[in-house]
Amino acid sequence: MSDQQQSSPLPRPLRFLAAPLATGYSRIIGSRNAAFDAGRGVVEIDRPVISVGNLSVGGTGKTPMVALVVKSLLESGHHPAIAMRGYASSESAGSDEAEEYRAAFADVPVVAQANRLAGLLELFSTQTGEACDCVVLDDGFQHRRIARQLDIVLVDATRDPFADRLLPSGWLREPPESLRRAGVVILTHAESVSPSELTRLKRDIGRIAPGAKLAVARHAWASLLVARSQGEQEDYVNWLRGKRVIAACGIGNPRPFVQAVNEATGNPAIEFIRPDHDPFVPRTLEKLVGEAKRSGVDAIVVTGKDWSKLKRVRPDAWPCPVVRPRLEMAFEEGGEVVKKAVLDAAGAPLPAREQ
């Protein structure tokens, strides 16, 4: 089991520091949120803003949820922009998720930089930006400098926030009580937990955030994109059935991904797990290719986010097809409620400005 699946993000030799560091982190978070709650440092822009974020580190499904929100906005006649911090890839100042969004929504502007406010203001000064009538913040729950009309917060059902601890003792970026700021809370990875566990989580979230709308969603593989030396093609998910594969990823919570790979193949995958946002440097890629050759696997299965880095390898250097699922968020409960909240927020009038 990798460190990413252990009880603390810290390497084992440093875990004695986890408790004091978490105490200090808690104080910083509390002070920072108190300032934002009082409106200090918060900037209102002239477009409605919808934030998609989470409580814990990585793996909750922000990227497919942002895609679902953007799709709903586009279908309703809106012209959204996506703004994100943009974790840099090793190739450029771009980011894994930004590449995914640009590939999925060619006509939607994507701002990917540390200062999202500056990036948005720069976008709005252009002809393309003038046409944008709303903004979707990727990973915006903790980044509160930009005021928003709606906070959508994702909670990974496989990582109970009420049994977790703040970084770096655990995986929480904020305590569960912060859910009181949310307009919508979505339990994700519902496919990976029992119905009784979902019921308990819904009850606990409802007790802490009674004003939030609650929904339940699962990660669904709609199809596969299979890359070979001669090119790429889309195929059915059952293409993987019976195949022996490597599951390779660099995401915050790899367990649901590996579980989905195992279910799709019907066999336990060889796991090649890297830390969240791992750049997959050449040495790492060499190890992955070498493992695939030694193991004689039929395919390497990766996430869409990681493919933006893995595709740097020459197509003919892979010893087998490299497969990535086309991931969608499928609601089990509350899908229409979420869509209504999104469209209401996008159409909400902004507060009148002082003259």
N, C-alpha and C positions, 0 to 999 in steps of 0.2 A: 504493500500500500504506500502511495506517495505521500510526501509532506502535505500536499494540497488536500488530502483526505483526512489528515489528522485533526486533533482538537484545536490546534493553534497554527496560524500561518508561519510562526517563527520556526527556524531550524531548531532541531532538538537541543543543540548545545546552548542556545540562547533563551530557552523557554523559562528559565528562572527569572528572566526580566519581564515576562508577560504581565504579571499582576500589577507591579508598580507602573509600568508603561500604560496599561489600560486605565489605571486611576487617573493619570495625568491626561490621557486622551479624553476621558469622560468630562473632566473639568473644562477642557478646551471646547469640546462639542457643546456643553451646557452654556458656556459664556457666549459662544458664537451664535447659537440659536436664540438666546435671549436678546441679543442685539438685533438679529433679523426680525424677531417677533415684534420688536419695537419700531421696526421700519428703518433702522440705521443701515445704510449701505445698500438698500434695495432700490433698484431702478425700474421704473415703469416705461416700457416701450409702447409704440403706437400701434401694435398688433396684438391680438389675443395670443397667449402663450399656454401651451399644454405640455406639462412635464411628465416624462416616464422615468421612474427611478426605482430604487430598491433600498432595503435596509442592510443587506449583507453584501459581501464581496463576491461579485461575479456569478454567472451561471443561472440567473433567475429568468432569463428570456427577454431582456430589454430589446435586443435587436429585432426579433420577430414581432414583439408588441409594438414597437415604434413603426415598423412596416405596416402592421394592421391599422394603426391609427392614421397613418399617412394615406393608406388606401381608402379608408372610410371618408377622409376629408376630400380626397380627389373625386371620389364617386359622388359626393354631395356638391361638387362645383367649387370647392375651395382651392386655393393656390398656396399650399404650405411651403415653408422652408424647414430644413432640419438643422439643428445646431447641436454640436457635441464638442467635448473636450478634445478628442482626437488623440488616442494613444498611438504614438508614432511607430510605424513599421521600420524595419531595418533598411528599407529601400529609399524612403523619402520621408517628408514631413506629413505624409498622409496617414491614414489609419485603416485598420482591418475593417471596422464597421462602416467607415465612410465609403470604402470601395464597394461594400455590399449594397449600401443605399444607392450609390450612383449607378450601379449595375441594374438594380431593381426599378429605380425611378429616374429615368434619364432626364426628365424635364423638371425635377425638383432640386432647387439649389441646396447644397450641403455645405455648412460652415463647420470646419473641423480645426479648431485651434484652442489653446489654453484660455484665452480671453474671449469667451463666446459673445459677450456684449459688444466688444469692439468689432468682432467679425460680422455680427449681424448689422451693426450700424454701417459698416463698410458695404455690406451687401445691399442694404436699403438705399444707398446712394447711387446704385446702378439701375439701369432700365429693367434688368431681370428682377432685382430686389423690389422695385416699385410695384411689381405685379403680385408680390406675396401678400396674402391677407391674414396669415396666421403663422405661428412658429411651433414646432414640436421639438422640445428639448430631450435629447438622449442623455440619460443619467443626470437628471436635473434635481433630484430630491434634496441632495446635500449642497448643491450649487445654487444658493438662494439669492444671489445678487440680482438676478432677473426676476421681477414679479411675474406671477402666473395666475391664470384664471382657473386652472385645474391641475392638481397633483394626482397622477396615477402611480401607485406604489405596488410593486410586485414583491410577493413573499414566496420564497421557494419552500414548497411544502415538505421537501426532503430535509430541510434545515430549520427545525422549529426555532423561531426567534425567541420564544419564551424559555427555551432551555439553552440558549447560546449566551455568549459574553461579548463584550466590546473588544475591538481590536486592541492589541494583538493577542489578548487572552483567548479570544474566539474570533468569529467572522463578521460580527455586527459593526456596521459603520455608524449606526445610531441605535439607541435603545428602542424597544418596541413601543414605548409611550409616544414616540415621534409620529406614529401612525395617526395621531389626532389631527395632524396637518393635512392628511390625505382626503381627497374628495372621492377617490375610488381605490379600493384595495383588491388586488387580484392574486389569488393563490395559484401558483404555477407548478408544473410538474405533478399535476394531480394523478397522472398515470402511474406514478412511482410510489404512492402511499395508499394505505387502506381507507375505505370509506369512513371508518370510525375516527381515524386520525384527521381526515378532512373536517369532520363534524366538530371535533375538539378544537381545531385551529380556528374554524369559523366562529365558534363560541367565544374563544379567547380574544380574537380580533374585535368582534362585536362589542365586547365588554370595554376594551380600551378605546376604540374609535367608533362609538355608536352612530356618529353622523356620517360615516363613510359608506358608500355603496360597496357591496361585496360581490365578487365574481370568482369563478373557479375555471381554470383553463389547463389544458394539457398540451405538451409539445407533440406535434404530429408530423410525420414524414410524408410529404405529399408525393414526392418522386425522388429519383436519384439522378445526379449529374455524374456521368462516368467518363473520366479523362484517360485517354490512351495516347500512344505516340502519334497516331494518325488523326487525332482530334477528340472532340468531346461530343457526347450525345446524352439525351435524357432517356431514362429507363424506369421501369416499374420498381417499386421497393423490393418485390420478391425476387429480383435479380440476385440479391445477396443470399437467398435461402440455400443453406447447405454449404456455403463457401467458408473457407478458413481465412480469417482476416486479422489485420492489425488495426486496433482503434487508437488513432493518434490525435491528441488535442492539447491545446494550451488555454484552458478556460477555468473559471473560478471554481466550479463544482462539476468535476468530470463524471461523477457516478451516474447520473441519469443518461448521459450520452453513451457511456459504455454499456449500460443496461439496454438502451435502445438498439445498439449494434448487436448485442447478444440475442435479443429477441428477433431481429431481422434475419440473422444468419441461422439461428438455432444452435449455434456453437459458442463456447466461450472464446472471446477475442484475446489476442495478445495485446496487452496494454502498453502504450507508449505515451505516458502522461507528462506534460510539462506545466510549469506555473502559468497562471493567468497572464495573457498578453505576451507570452514568450515569443521572442523574435525569430525563433528557428534559424539560428546562425548556421553558416555552412557546416560546421562540425556536427551540429545536431542533425542536420539534414543527411549528412553522411551516415550517421548512426542509424537513422530511420531506414535509409535505403539498404544499409548493410543488414539490418535485422530482417527486412523483407526478403532479401536474397537468402540469408541463412535459414529462415523459417519456411521458405517456399510457399508463402501465402498466395491466395488467389486475388487479394485486393487489399489496399490500405484505405480505411474509412476515416475521413477527417471532417471537421466542421467547416461551414462556409467561411467563417472568420479566419480560420487557420489557412485555408486554401490560398488566401491572398498572399501569404508568404511562401507556402509550399510550391506554388506554381513557378517559382524562380528556378526550380530544378528543370533541366532540359527534359522534354517529354520522353526522349528515348533513353534517359538515364533511369527511369523507374522500371523495376523488374516486373511490375504488374499494374493493372489499372488502379487509379486513385479515384475514390468515390466520395462524393459529399452529398448528404441529404438536402433536399430543398425543404427547409423547415417552415412550418406554419403554426400559429397559435390557434387552437381550437377550443372554443368555450364549451364547458359542460353546464355552467350556470352563469346567468347574468350578462350574456353577450349583448343583448339589445339594450340593457341598462347602461353598459359601458359606452356603446355607440352613441346613445342619446346624450350622455354626459359630455362626450367629446364634441359633438355637434353643437350642443348648447354653449359650451365654453368657446368654441370657435366663432360663434355668432354673438357672443356677449358684448354689450356696449362697454367701452372702456370708461373709467372714471373721468369726470370732467376735469380739465386742467385749469389751474388758477391763471387768471388773466394778469 
